[in-house]
């Protein structure tokens, strides 16, 4: 596949995954989307500094600090001193935060299942295979200067 085709495929994946995510979470009864993104990032990254969370979420450090403070007050995250830098803190998910995240994901899965039930078995098998490929894609490092 040539580079423009791969770029177009990448664009289509981003558009489709964004729309799918909105469809799945439209009626999820949980924390606001920004808070769920932080919980999801912590689930993915493990402990992280506020600066790392802000960079990963493409937001300012003060905005992330305020969001983390609200999540800490709600008991969803825990702030502990960073042993490598006494001025910094590490943020981690609490059991309550993980439970909230899992509940939101379960609700989103239930919302999608209503749509998935309408697909034929062959499409469901294709989707299962595609999800496996997407998980593999998420583990790959980008190659620099290689022909596509």
C-alpha positions as CSV (number, residue, x, y, z in Angstrom):
1,X,0.0,0.0,0.0
2,X,1.4,3.5,-0.8
3,X,1.7,6.2,1.8
4,X,-1.4,8.2,0.6
5,X,-3.5,5.1,0.9
6,X,-2.2,4.4,4.4
7,X,-2.8,8.0,5.4
8,X,-6.4,7.8,4.1
9,X,-6.9,4.5,6.0
10,X,-5.5,6.2,9.1
11,X,-7.9,9.2,8.7
12,X,-10.9,6.8,8.2
13,X,-9.9,4.9,11.4
14,X,-9.7,8.1,13.4
15,X,-13.0,9.4,12.1
16,X,-14.8,6.0,12.6
17,X,-13.3,5.4,16.1
18,X,-14.3,8.9,17.2
19,X,-17.8,8.5,16.0
20,X,-18.0,5.0,17.5
21,X,-16.8,6.4,20.8
22,X,-19.4,9.2,20.8
23,X,-22.1,6.7,19.9
24,X,-21.1,4.3,22.7
25,X,-20.8,7.0,25.4
26,X,-23.7,9.2,24.5
27,X,-25.9,7.8,27.3
28,X,-23.2,6.6,29.7
29,X,-24.1,7.8,33.3
30,X,-20.7,8.5,34.7
31,X,-18.1,11.3,35.2
32,X,-17.6,13.9,32.5
33,X,-15.7,12.9,29.4
34,X,-12.5,14.8,30.4
35,X,-12.4,13.0,33.7
36,X,-13.0,9.6,32.1
37,X,-10.1,10.4,29.7
38,X,-7.8,11.0,32.7
39,X,-8.9,7.8,34.4
40,X,-8.4,5.9,31.1
41,X,-4.9,7.4,30.7
42,X,-3.9,6.3,34.2
43,X,-5.2,2.9,33.5
44,X,-3.1,2.8,30.4
45,X,0.0,4.5,31.7
46,X,0.0,3.6,35.4
47,X,1.2,6.3,37.8
48,X,2.0,9.6,36.0
49,X,2.9,13.1,36.8
50,X,0.4,15.9,36.1
51,X,2.7,17.2,33.4
52,X,2.7,13.7,31.7
53,X,-1.1,13.5,31.9
54,X,-1.4,17.1,30.5
55,X,0.9,16.2,27.6
56,X,-0.9,12.9,26.8
57,X,-4.3,14.7,26.9
58,X,-3.0,17.8,25.0
59,X,-4.1,20.2,27.6
60,X,-2.4,22.8,29.8
61,X,-0.8,21.8,33.1
62,X,-3.1,24.1,35.2
63,X,-6.2,22.6,33.5
64,X,-5.0,19.0,34.2
65,X,-4.1,20.0,37.8
66,X,-7.6,21.3,38.4
67,X,-9.1,18.1,36.9
68,X,-6.9,15.9,39.0
69,X,-7.8,17.8,42.1
70,X,-11.5,17.3,41.5
71,X,-10.9,13.6,40.8
72,X,-8.8,13.3,44.0
73,X,-11.6,15.0,46.0
74,X,-14.0,12.4,44.6
75,X,-11.7,9.6,45.6
76,X,-11.0,8.5,42.0
77,X,-7.3,9.2,42.0
78,X,-4.5,9.3,44.6
79,X,-1.7,11.8,44.7
80,X,1.6,10.6,46.2
81,X,5.1,12.2,46.4
82,X,7.4,11.4,43.5
83,X,10.4,9.8,44.9
84,X,12.5,11.1,42.0
85,X,11.5,14.7,42.5
86,X,10.2,16.1,45.8
87,X,8.5,19.0,44.1
88,X,6.3,16.7,41.9
89,X,3.5,14.2,42.7
90,X,2.5,11.0,41.1
91,X,-1.1,10.4,40.3
92,X,-2.6,6.9,40.3
93,X,-6.0,5.3,40.0
94,X,-7.8,4.3,43.2
95,X,-10.0,1.2,43.4
96,X,-13.0,3.6,43.2
97,X,-11.6,5.3,40.1
98,X,-10.9,2.0,38.4
99,X,-14.5,0.8,39.3
100,X,-15.9,4.0,37.8
101,X,-13.8,3.5,34.6
102,X,-14.9,-0.1,34.3
103,X,-18.5,0.8,34.8
104,X,-18.3,3.5,32.1
105,X,-16.7,1.0,29.7
106,X,-19.3,-1.7,30.5
107,X,-22.1,0.8,29.9
108,X,-20.5,1.8,26.6
109,X,-20.2,-1.8,25.6
110,X,-23.8,-2.4,26.4
111,X,-24.8,0.6,24.2
112,X,-22.8,-0.8,21.3
113,X,-24.2,-4.3,21.8
114,X,-27.6,-3.0,20.7
115,X,-26.0,-2.1,17.4
116,X,-23.8,-5.1,17.1
117,X,-26.8,-7.4,17.4
118,X,-28.0,-6.2,14.1
119,X,-24.9,-7.3,12.2
120,X,-24.5,-10.7,10.6
121,X,-22.1,-13.2,12.1
122,X,-19.5,-12.6,9.4
123,X,-19.3,-8.9,10.2
124,X,-19.0,-9.7,13.9
125,X,-16.1,-12.0,13.1
126,X,-14.5,-9.3,11.0
127,X,-14.9,-6.8,13.9
128,X,-13.3,-9.2,16.3
129,X,-10.3,-9.6,14.0
130,X,-10.1,-5.9,13.5
131,X,-10.1,-5.2,17.3
132,X,-7.2,-7.7,17.6
133,X,-5.3,-5.8,14.9
134,X,-6.0,-2.4,16.5
135,X,-4.6,-3.7,19.8
136,X,-1.5,-4.9,17.9
137,X,-1.2,-1.5,16.2
138,X,-1.3,0.3,19.6
139,X,1.8,-1.6,20.7
140,X,3.9,-0.7,17.6
141,X,6.4,2.1,17.5
142,X,6.3,4.2,14.3
143,X,9.0,3.6,11.7
144,X,10.9,6.6,10.6
145,X,11.8,7.2,6.9
146,X,10.6,3.9,5.6
147,X,8.7,3.5,2.4
148,X,5.1,2.5,2.8
